[in-house]
């Protein structure tokens, strides 16, 4: 899936996609490195720490750390 900055910006904050779809979009964008941690957490309406816990619960690591290895 190709998620671009343009895709991220095309979603209005009040657009309804369903919670699971928004989670998928945010996670895939974050994994691909297209969305930053802040952008993905904002998309889900979470704080930095809430999104960090959300990632850890799903065993998702920082994509920049994975690219460095």
N, C-alpha and C positions, 0 to 999 in steps of 0.2 A: 504494500500500500504506500502510495506517495502522498505525504502530507506536506503542504507548503505553508509558508507564512501567509500567503494570500488565502489559503483555506481557513487558517486559524482566524484571520481577521474578518472573514465573510460571515461568521456566526454572530448574530446579535445576542447580547447577554440574556434576553428573554425568550430566545428561540427554544422551542421544545423539540428535543431529539430523544428524550428518554434518558434516564440516568445511566443505564448500562452502555448505551451508545456513546454518551459523553465520556464515560470512563475509558472505553475502548479508544476513542479518538485521542484523548489526552495521553494515555499510556503509549500508544503507537507513535504519536508525535514525539513524545519524550524519548522513547527507545531509539527512534531514528535520528535524534539529535536536532530535529526541526523545531521542536518546542523546548524552551528552557524550563527549568524547574518552576520558576515563577509563572510562566505562561500556562503551563499545564495545571498548576495548583489554582490559578485564577479561573481557568476554564471550568474547574470542578467546584469553585467556590470554597476552597480550602486554604488554610494558612500554610505557611512554609512547613511547619512542624507536622501538621495534619497530613499533608501530602507525603512528607518523608515517611511517616508511619504507614500510610497507605501503600507506598512502594515496598517497604520492608515486609509488610504482611503478605505481599504477593511475590516476595523474593526477587524483586526487580532492583538491579544495581545501577549505579550511575553510568550512563553510556560512555562518558568520557573516560572513566576508569577502565572500562572494558576495551576501549580502542587503544589505550596506552599499553596494554599487555600483549 
